[in-house]
C-alpha cells in the first residue's frame, strides 16, 4: 500500500509541474521617463499629476504582464484641494501613442472626478526631460439630448516635472 501512495504522490507532483503556465512579460522600460510628479500652474490653481510605471497583469489568453503608466492627480485652488483622485484611479493604461514614431509621446485614460462618469484620452508628450505637453480629448461618443462635453481640468496645458 505504501508504494502505491508514493507513486500516486509522485505522479501528482509531476503533473502539477507539467501544467505550469509561462506568462509573457512585455517590458517597456522607456516609459520610466514619464514617471514622477508633474505640475501645471495657472494663477492660483495648481494641477498636479503623479505618474508611476506599473507592471500590470492583463487577462489576454493565458494572461500577460505589461509595463504601463498609472497614477493619480490633484487640483488645488488658493491652497484648497478641489479634486483628489485615489491611488491609480485617475490615470490608467498609459502606453506609447506609436513607439515606432516617437518614444516621447504616450496616451492614457483620464477619469475626471469633477464630472460624474466622465473620461477622456490624454496625449502626454515630452518636450524635454522636464517639460511635457498635455492634451485631453473627449472620447465618450455620441450622446442624445444635452451632454456636457467640458472637463473640470484643463484640456491643454504644459506641465513641469517637480520630482
C-alpha atoms as a printed R data frame, in Angstrom:
    type eleno elety resid chain resno       x      y       z
1   ATOM     1    CA   UNK     A     1   0.000  0.000   0.000
2   ATOM     2    CA   UNK     A     2   2.839  2.389   0.861
3   ATOM     3    CA   UNK     A     3   4.492  2.085  -2.627
4   ATOM     4    CA   UNK     A     4   1.156  2.852  -4.302
5   ATOM     5    CA   UNK     A     5   0.719  6.026  -2.230
6   ATOM     6    CA   UNK     A     6   4.322  7.096  -3.007
7   ATOM     7    CA   UNK     A     7   3.780  6.555  -6.745
8   ATOM     8    CA   UNK     A     8   0.485  8.459  -6.568
9   ATOM     9    CA   UNK     A     9   2.133 11.417  -4.796
10  ATOM    10    CA   UNK     A    10   4.998 11.495  -7.337
11  ATOM    11    CA   UNK     A    11   2.506 11.379 -10.201
12  ATOM    12    CA   UNK     A    12   0.560 14.332  -8.747
13  ATOM    13    CA   UNK     A    13   3.741 16.366  -8.222
14  ATOM    14    CA   UNK     A    14   4.978 15.803 -11.782
15  ATOM    15    CA   UNK     A    15   1.520 16.531 -13.209
16  ATOM    16    CA   UNK     A    16   1.369 19.838 -11.343
17  ATOM    17    CA   UNK     A    17   4.784 20.820 -12.651
18  ATOM    18    CA   UNK     A    18   3.798 19.950 -16.219
19  ATOM    19    CA   UNK     A    19   0.846 22.341 -16.001
20  ATOM    20    CA   UNK     A    20   2.982 25.398 -15.200
21  ATOM    21    CA   UNK     A    21   1.926 28.311 -17.394
22  ATOM    22    CA   UNK     A    22   4.561 30.550 -18.938
23  ATOM    23    CA   UNK     A    23   3.318 34.104 -18.559
24  ATOM    24    CA   UNK     A    24   4.594 36.696 -21.017
25  ATOM    25    CA   UNK     A    25   6.073 39.943 -19.703
26  ATOM    26    CA   UNK     A    26   6.198 42.938 -22.045
27  ATOM    27    CA   UNK     A    27   8.732 45.290 -20.517
28  ATOM    28    CA   UNK     A    28   8.617 48.931 -21.592
29  ATOM    29    CA   UNK     A    29  11.497 50.482 -19.601
30  ATOM    30    CA   UNK     A    30  11.457 53.667 -21.724
31  ATOM    31    CA   UNK     A    31   8.127 54.584 -20.093
32  ATOM    32    CA   UNK     A    32  10.040 55.252 -16.864
33  ATOM    33    CA   UNK     A    33  10.978 58.720 -18.138
34  ATOM    34    CA   UNK     A    34   7.300 59.745 -17.798
35  ATOM    35    CA   UNK     A    35   7.102 58.669 -14.142
36  ATOM    36    CA   UNK     A    36   7.260 61.359 -11.498
37  ATOM    37    CA   UNK     A    37   5.380 64.350 -10.182
38  ATOM    38    CA   UNK     A    38   4.292 66.960 -12.752
39  ATOM    39    CA   UNK     A    39   2.623 70.342 -12.191
40  ATOM    40    CA   UNK     A    40   0.714 72.886 -14.223
41  ATOM    41    CA   UNK     A    41   0.037 76.271 -12.600
42  ATOM    42    CA   UNK     A    42  -2.408 78.934 -13.755
43  ATOM    43    CA   UNK     A    43  -2.939 81.913 -11.428
44  ATOM    44    CA   UNK     A    44  -3.748 80.367  -8.022
45  ATOM    45    CA   UNK     A    45  -4.731 76.933  -9.443
46  ATOM    46    CA   UNK     A    46  -2.254 74.044  -9.330
47  ATOM    47    CA   UNK     A    47  -2.925 70.809 -11.252
48  ATOM    48    CA   UNK     A    48  -0.575 68.017 -10.106
49  ATOM    49    CA   UNK     A    49  -0.046 64.603 -11.725
50  ATOM    50    CA   UNK     A    50   1.731 61.734 -10.009
51  ATOM    51    CA   UNK     A    51   2.630 59.185 -12.695
52  ATOM    52    CA   UNK     A    52   4.049 55.723 -11.943
53  ATOM    53    CA   UNK     A    53   5.376 52.866 -14.049
54  ATOM    54    CA   UNK     A    54   3.355 49.791 -13.046
55  ATOM    55    CA   UNK     A    55   3.755 46.138 -14.033
56  ATOM    56    CA   UNK     A    56   0.110 45.282 -14.761
57  ATOM    57    CA   UNK     A    57  -1.466 41.847 -15.300
58  ATOM    58    CA   UNK     A    58  -3.853 41.739 -18.267
59  ATOM    59    CA   UNK     A    59  -6.143 38.790 -18.919
60  ATOM    60    CA   UNK     A    60  -5.465 38.140 -22.584
61  ATOM    61    CA   UNK     A    61  -5.229 34.450 -23.461
62  ATOM    62    CA   UNK     A    62  -3.216 32.881 -20.628
63  ATOM    63    CA   UNK     A    63  -2.536 36.401 -19.333
64  ATOM    64    CA   UNK     A    64   0.370 38.763 -19.789
65  ATOM    65    CA   UNK     A    65   2.234 41.313 -17.715
66  ATOM    66    CA   UNK     A    66   2.965 44.669 -19.301
67  ATOM    67    CA   UNK     A    67   4.550 47.919 -18.116
68  ATOM    68    CA   UNK     A    68   2.015 50.771 -18.178
69  ATOM    69    CA   UNK     A    69   1.694 54.270 -16.744
70  ATOM    70    CA   UNK     A    70  -0.828 54.656 -13.919
71  ATOM    71    CA   UNK     A    71  -1.322 57.488 -11.500
72  ATOM    72    CA   UNK     A    72  -3.408 59.987  -9.672
73  ATOM    73    CA   UNK     A    73  -3.959 63.728  -9.725
74  ATOM    74    CA   UNK     A    74  -4.970 66.673  -7.582
75  ATOM    75    CA   UNK     A    75  -6.267 70.159  -8.244
76  ATOM    76    CA   UNK     A    76  -5.789 72.904  -5.677
77  ATOM    77    CA   UNK     A    77  -7.081 76.446  -5.868
78  ATOM    78    CA   UNK     A    78  -5.819 79.006  -3.431
79  ATOM    79    CA   UNK     A    79  -4.265 76.206  -1.370
80  ATOM    80    CA   UNK     A    80  -7.587 74.333  -1.012
81  ATOM    81    CA   UNK     A    81  -7.993 70.862  -2.537
82  ATOM    82    CA   UNK     A    82 -10.782 70.796  -5.137
83  ATOM    83    CA   UNK     A    83 -10.165 67.315  -6.586
84  ATOM    84    CA   UNK     A    84  -8.043 64.415  -5.388
85  ATOM    85    CA   UNK     A    85  -8.066 61.056  -7.149
86  ATOM    86    CA   UNK     A    86  -7.285 57.895  -5.223
87  ATOM    87    CA   UNK     A    87  -4.195 55.837  -5.941
88  ATOM    88    CA   UNK     A    88  -4.057 54.727  -9.603
89  ATOM    89    CA   UNK     A    89  -7.729 55.651 -10.151
90  ATOM    90    CA   UNK     A    90  -7.431 58.899 -12.067
91  ATOM    91    CA   UNK     A    91  -4.953 57.853 -14.740
92  ATOM    92    CA   UNK     A    92  -4.605 54.383 -16.243
93  ATOM    93    CA   UNK     A    93  -3.361 52.270 -19.131
94  ATOM    94    CA   UNK     A    94  -0.660 54.677 -20.241
95  ATOM    95    CA   UNK     A    95   1.437 53.495 -23.160
96  ATOM    96    CA   UNK     A    96   3.019 54.859 -26.331
97  ATOM    97    CA   UNK     A    97   0.911 56.544 -28.991
98  ATOM    98    CA   UNK     A    98   3.210 54.912 -31.569
99  ATOM    99    CA   UNK     A    99   6.661 53.964 -30.303
100 ATOM   100    CA   UNK     A   100   7.861 53.412 -33.880
101 ATOM   101    CA   UNK     A   101   7.325 57.141 -34.457
102 ATOM   102    CA   UNK     A   102   8.207 58.619 -31.042
103 ATOM   103    CA   UNK     A   103   9.082 57.320 -27.589
104 ATOM   104    CA   UNK     A   104   8.379 60.794 -26.192
105 ATOM   105    CA   UNK     A   105   4.591 60.616 -26.577
106 ATOM   106    CA   UNK     A   106   2.163 58.461 -24.578
107 ATOM   107    CA   UNK     A   107  -1.582 58.380 -24.163
108 ATOM   108    CA   UNK     A   108  -3.656 57.250 -21.215
109 ATOM   109    CA   UNK     A   109  -7.214 57.138 -19.909
110 ATOM   110    CA   UNK     A   110  -8.178 60.031 -17.669
111 ATOM   111    CA   UNK     A   111 -11.105 59.812 -15.240
112 ATOM   112    CA   UNK     A   112 -12.478 63.249 -14.387
113 ATOM   113    CA   UNK     A   113 -13.657 63.166 -10.791
114 ATOM   114    CA   UNK     A   114 -15.134 66.642 -11.153
115 ATOM   115    CA   UNK     A   115 -17.702 65.285 -13.617
116 ATOM   116    CA   UNK     A   116 -19.639 62.121 -12.803
117 ATOM   117    CA   UNK     A   117 -18.709 59.154 -15.001
118 ATOM   118    CA   UNK     A   118 -16.622 61.363 -17.308
119 ATOM   119    CA   UNK     A   119 -13.474 60.141 -19.005
120 ATOM   120    CA   UNK     A   120 -11.187 61.157 -21.812
121 ATOM   121    CA   UNK     A   121  -7.960 60.356 -23.590
122 ATOM   122    CA   UNK     A   122  -4.788 62.298 -22.816
123 ATOM   123    CA   UNK     A   123  -1.795 62.623 -25.099
124 ATOM   124    CA   UNK     A   124   1.197 63.472 -22.908
125 ATOM   125    CA   UNK     A   125   4.279 64.449 -24.907
126 ATOM   126    CA   UNK     A   126   7.713 65.199 -23.504
127 ATOM   127    CA   UNK     A   127   9.105 68.418 -24.946
128 ATOM   128    CA   UNK     A   128  12.302 67.822 -22.953
129 ATOM   129    CA   UNK     A   129  13.142 65.762 -19.841
130 ATOM   130    CA   UNK     A   130  11.237 68.108 -17.501
131 ATOM   131    CA   UNK     A   131   8.544 69.734 -19.679
132 ATOM   132    CA   UNK     A   132   5.506 67.949 -21.142
133 ATOM   133    CA   UNK     A   133   2.512 68.930 -23.229
134 ATOM   134    CA   UNK     A   134  -0.957 67.696 -22.107
135 ATOM   135    CA   UNK     A   135  -3.927 67.418 -24.458
136 ATOM   136    CA   UNK     A   136  -7.203 65.963 -23.168
137 ATOM   137    CA   UNK     A   137  -9.943 64.943 -25.605
138 ATOM   138    CA   UNK     A   138 -13.451 63.674 -25.017
139 ATOM   139    CA   UNK     A   139 -13.860 60.042 -26.109
140 ATOM   140    CA   UNK     A   140 -17.363 59.373 -24.890
141 ATOM   141    CA   UNK     A   141 -19.025 59.172 -28.308
142 ATOM   142    CA   UNK     A   142 -22.462 60.313 -29.431
143 ATOM   143    CA   UNK     A   143 -24.963 61.468 -26.802
144 ATOM   144    CA   UNK     A   144 -28.683 62.102 -27.261
145 ATOM   145    CA   UNK     A   145 -30.010 65.241 -25.606
146 ATOM   146    CA   UNK     A   146 -27.958 67.674 -23.567
147 ATOM   147    CA   UNK     A   147 -24.459 66.484 -22.738
148 ATOM   148    CA   UNK     A   148 -21.696 68.496 -21.105
149 ATOM   149    CA   UNK     A   149 -18.551 67.898 -23.162
150 ATOM   150    CA   UNK     A   150 -16.382 70.024 -20.862
151 ATOM   151    CA   UNK     A   151 -13.915 68.792 -18.250
152 ATOM   152    CA   UNK     A   152 -13.157 70.075 -14.761
153 ATOM   153    CA   UNK     A   153  -9.432 70.145 -15.638
154 ATOM   154    CA   UNK     A   154  -7.576 71.978 -18.411
155 ATOM   155    CA   UNK     A   155  -7.794 70.315 -21.837
156 ATOM   156    CA   UNK     A   156  -4.462 71.828 -22.921
157 ATOM   157    CA   UNK     A   157  -1.557 72.532 -20.597
158 ATOM   158    CA   UNK     A   158   2.212 72.489 -20.284
159 ATOM   159    CA   UNK     A   159   3.433 70.578 -17.234
160 ATOM   160    CA   UNK     A   160   6.785 70.890 -15.456
161 ATOM   161    CA   UNK     A   161   8.392 67.989 -13.633
162 ATOM   162    CA   UNK     A   162   8.789 68.785  -9.936
163 ATOM   163    CA   UNK     A   163  10.026 65.351  -8.741
